[in-house]
Amino acid sequence: MELDTNNHSAFLVYYHLVLVTQYRRQVIDDEISEFINITFVRIAASYHTTLVAWHYDKDHVHIIFKAQPKTELTMPIKVPEVETPFIGFPEHKILLSQPPRFLDL
């Protein structure tokens, strides 16, 4: 494992982020996962973070990314979470037309 370096420091910072759909709706497929992945990579580049691993299931996405210690951690997380529904859902109108299914307890 090779350390990243700045002028006077060496570091290795990884974060594991899990994004879950609202009401755990099972709506993530290959197309939507690819869209979220591209959006995350595009936004993460401007905050000096690098995508290391990506895994998804029908109701959540696991993201492992590498960052610098000076990176404001909330921005690479908050921006895709806020921006993705506004960009992606017009293309996937079927998701908006389906009412959420609640669990019968």
Rosetta silent file (secondary structure, phi, psi, omega in degrees, C-alpha in Angstrom):
SEQUENCE: MELDTNNHSAFLVYYHLVLVTQYRRQVIDDEISEFINITFVRIAASYHTTLVAWHYDKDHVHIIFKAQPKTELTMPIKVPEVETPFIGFPEHKILLSQPPRFLDL
SCORE:     score description
SCORE:     0.000 S_00000001
   1 L     0.000  123.649 -178.381    0.000    0.000    0.000 S_00000001
   2 L   -98.284  134.475 -179.376    1.526    3.276   -1.087 S_00000001
   3 L   -80.622  146.591  170.852    0.943    6.417    0.932 S_00000001
   4 E   -83.483  152.525 -177.549   -0.180    9.688   -0.617 S_00000001
   5 E  -132.536  151.074  168.101    2.009   12.666    0.201 S_00000001
   6 L  -113.288 -162.602 -179.191    1.817   16.420    0.553 S_00000001
   7 L   -59.873  -47.191 -174.425    4.756   18.752    1.115 S_00000001
   8 L  -129.637   24.082 -178.598    5.492   17.608    4.683 S_00000001
   9 L  -149.671  159.011  174.485    3.122   14.710    5.359 S_00000001
  10 E  -126.777  142.329 -174.914    2.138   11.238    4.255 S_00000001
  11 E  -154.728  161.745  175.219   -1.393    9.898    4.524 S_00000001
  12 L  -149.883  101.826 -173.820   -3.801    7.214    3.409 S_00000001
  13 E  -121.215  115.962  176.200   -7.477    8.076    3.975 S_00000001
  14 E  -116.427  144.503  176.132  -10.280    5.827    2.745 S_00000001
  15 E  -125.574  142.634  175.142  -14.006    6.317    3.366 S_00000001
  16 E  -112.387  115.237 -176.747  -16.818    3.794    3.021 S_00000001
  17 E  -115.039  132.588  176.532  -20.095    5.473    2.096 S_00000001
  18 E  -118.598  119.737  176.336  -23.449    3.683    1.853 S_00000001
  19 E  -104.954  126.465 -176.229  -26.315    5.453    0.082 S_00000001
  20 E  -114.903  140.810  178.400  -29.752    3.922    0.669 S_00000001
  21 L   -71.732  154.487  179.310  -32.892    4.634   -1.331 S_00000001
  22 H   -64.643  136.220 -177.488  -35.840    6.222    0.422 S_00000001
  23 H    59.667   18.144 -179.036  -38.116    3.593    2.000 S_00000001
  24 H    54.476   34.696  178.042  -35.544    0.998    0.803 S_00000001
  25 L   -63.869  136.149 -176.704  -37.311    0.956   -2.585 S_00000001
  26 L   -91.236   80.573 -173.938  -35.695   -1.559   -4.907 S_00000001
  27 L  -119.877   -6.558 -175.957  -35.145    0.692   -7.908 S_00000001
  28 L   -85.083  120.971  174.868  -31.398    0.570   -8.613 S_00000001
  29 L  -122.746 -170.511 -177.391  -30.495   -1.376  -11.731 S_00000001
  30 H   -59.391  -43.385 -177.427  -27.434   -1.355  -14.022 S_00000001
  31 H   -64.848  -45.848 -179.339  -28.477    1.831  -15.806 S_00000001
  32 H   -69.739  -38.633  176.995  -29.198    3.817  -12.641 S_00000001
  33 H   -61.398  -43.501  178.793  -26.051    2.518  -10.924 S_00000001
  34 H   -63.257  -39.597  177.966  -23.948    3.612  -13.889 S_00000001
  35 H   -63.362  -45.543  179.628  -25.596    7.042  -13.827 S_00000001
  36 H   -65.804  -39.144  179.034  -24.911    7.497  -10.089 S_00000001
  37 H   -61.162  -48.954 -179.935  -21.346    6.244  -10.557 S_00000001
  38 H   -61.999  -41.928  179.050  -20.617    8.743  -13.359 S_00000001
  39 H   -63.000  -44.032 -179.940  -22.184   11.561  -11.326 S_00000001
  40 H   -63.594  -44.227 -179.374  -20.112   10.682   -8.241 S_00000001
  41 H   -63.413  -41.502 -179.956  -16.861   10.491  -10.212 S_00000001
  42 H   -62.873  -45.533 -178.525  -17.559   13.826  -11.919 S_00000001
  43 H   -73.049  -39.411 -176.952  -18.313   15.598   -8.629 S_00000001
  44 H   -64.188  -31.989 -179.223  -15.573   13.853   -6.637 S_00000001
  45 H   -61.151  -34.496 -179.262  -12.862   15.023   -9.029 S_00000001
  46 L   -77.061  -10.462  178.614  -13.512   18.642   -8.100 S_00000001
  47 L  -112.733   20.070  176.276  -13.068   17.804   -4.373 S_00000001
  48 L    57.784   42.515  174.311   -9.765   15.896   -4.742 S_00000001
  49 E  -120.668  155.656 -177.534  -11.283   12.480   -4.059 S_00000001
  50 E  -129.615  131.429  177.356  -10.837    9.272   -6.039 S_00000001
  51 E   -73.516  127.746 -179.189  -13.302    6.419   -6.419 S_00000001
  52 E  -104.403  -46.382 -178.509  -11.711    3.147   -5.319 S_00000001
  53 E  -144.938  151.145 -177.695  -14.588    0.651   -5.314 S_00000001
  54 E  -141.655  128.271  175.408  -18.258    0.641   -6.284 S_00000001
  55 E  -144.522  142.338  179.654  -20.901   -1.980   -5.478 S_00000001
  56 E  -137.898  156.611  171.092  -24.658   -1.770   -5.626 S_00000001
  57 L  -127.904 -174.756 -175.217  -27.742   -3.766   -4.820 S_00000001
  58 L   -67.934  -20.316 -176.351  -31.374   -2.983   -5.651 S_00000001
  59 L  -128.231    6.183  177.615  -31.831   -0.636   -2.697 S_00000001
  60 E  -158.617  163.266  178.863  -28.364    0.692   -1.788 S_00000001
  61 E  -130.799  132.586  173.776  -24.928    1.619   -3.139 S_00000001
  62 E  -102.467  128.320  179.638  -21.545    1.055   -1.454 S_00000001
  63 E  -127.165  126.284  172.509  -18.848    3.545   -2.376 S_00000001
  64 E  -113.128  122.401 -179.081  -15.250    3.384   -1.194 S_00000001
  65 E  -135.078  157.225 -177.431  -13.281    6.493   -2.024 S_00000001
  66 E  -107.870  138.173 -178.347   -9.908    7.968   -1.213 S_00000001
  67 E  -138.741  168.730  174.612   -9.504   11.580   -0.088 S_00000001
  68 L   -93.218  154.265 -179.362   -6.939   14.001    1.195 S_00000001
  69 L   -60.229  -29.092 -178.685   -6.998   15.090    4.862 S_00000001
  70 L   -81.152   -6.753 -179.040   -7.771   18.678    3.839 S_00000001
  71 L   -67.836  131.085  174.392  -10.858   17.620    1.853 S_00000001
  72 L   -73.619  108.947 -169.626  -14.119   18.856    3.339 S_00000001
  73 L   -63.402  -29.236 -176.170  -15.780   15.471    3.749 S_00000001
  74 H   -68.883  -27.882 -174.385  -19.369   16.684    3.572 S_00000001
  75 H   -71.229  -47.758  178.358  -19.090   17.994    0.024 S_00000001
  76 H   -65.017  -18.197  178.434  -18.254   14.764   -1.890 S_00000001
  77 H   -91.417  -47.401 -173.531  -21.109   13.127    0.033 S_00000001
  78 H   -71.323  -41.811 -175.429  -23.731   15.866    0.081 S_00000001
  79 H   -61.905  -49.994  177.819  -23.445   17.123   -3.505 S_00000001
  80 H   -63.835  -35.276 -179.145  -24.162   13.756   -5.263 S_00000001
  81 H   -64.801  -35.729 -179.667  -26.924   12.994   -2.761 S_00000001
  82 H   -84.671  -39.105 -172.580  -28.631   16.311   -3.523 S_00000001
  83 H   -79.993  -34.587 -173.807  -27.812   16.586   -7.232 S_00000001
  84 H   -58.010  -46.484 -179.197  -28.526   13.030   -8.436 S_00000001
  85 H   -62.193  -35.583 -177.724  -32.347   13.038   -8.060 S_00000001
  86 H   -73.338  -32.403  179.686  -32.713   16.310   -9.960 S_00000001
  87 H   -84.041  -42.762 -170.392  -30.503   15.198  -12.841 S_00000001
  88 H   -84.713  -35.204 -172.350  -31.453   11.530  -13.004 S_00000001
  89 L   -69.306  -30.480  174.033  -35.147   11.308  -12.288 S_00000001
  90 L   -59.720  -31.584  177.339  -36.373   13.195  -15.366 S_00000001
  91 L   -75.673  -25.861 -176.704  -34.676   10.447  -17.405 S_00000001
  92 L  -116.796   64.662 -174.359  -36.245    7.720  -15.235 S_00000001
  93 H   -63.916  -22.847 -179.667  -39.840    8.921  -14.990 S_00000001
  94 H   -61.382  -32.145 -179.595  -41.095    5.461  -14.089 S_00000001
  95 H   -67.190  -33.083 -179.095  -39.537    5.864  -10.621 S_00000001
  96 H   -77.283  -26.235 -177.125  -41.580    8.977   -9.961 S_00000001
  97 H   -82.804  -14.852 -179.092  -44.857    7.405  -11.041 S_00000001
  98 L   -90.643  121.518  175.896  -44.601    4.445   -8.660 S_00000001
  99 L   -69.940  149.906 -179.522  -45.874    5.140   -5.137 S_00000001
 100 L   -67.083  143.911  176.976  -43.638    3.799   -2.362 S_00000001
 101 L   -97.216  124.445  179.249  -44.530    0.410   -0.988 S_00000001
 102 L   -95.109  150.258  178.881  -44.602    0.248    2.781 S_00000001
 103 L   -73.444  136.528  175.149  -43.911   -2.911    4.713 S_00000001
 104 L   -84.311  119.829 -179.653  -46.916   -4.605    6.240 S_00000001
 105 L   -99.835    0.000    0.000  -46.141   -5.137    9.901 S_00000001
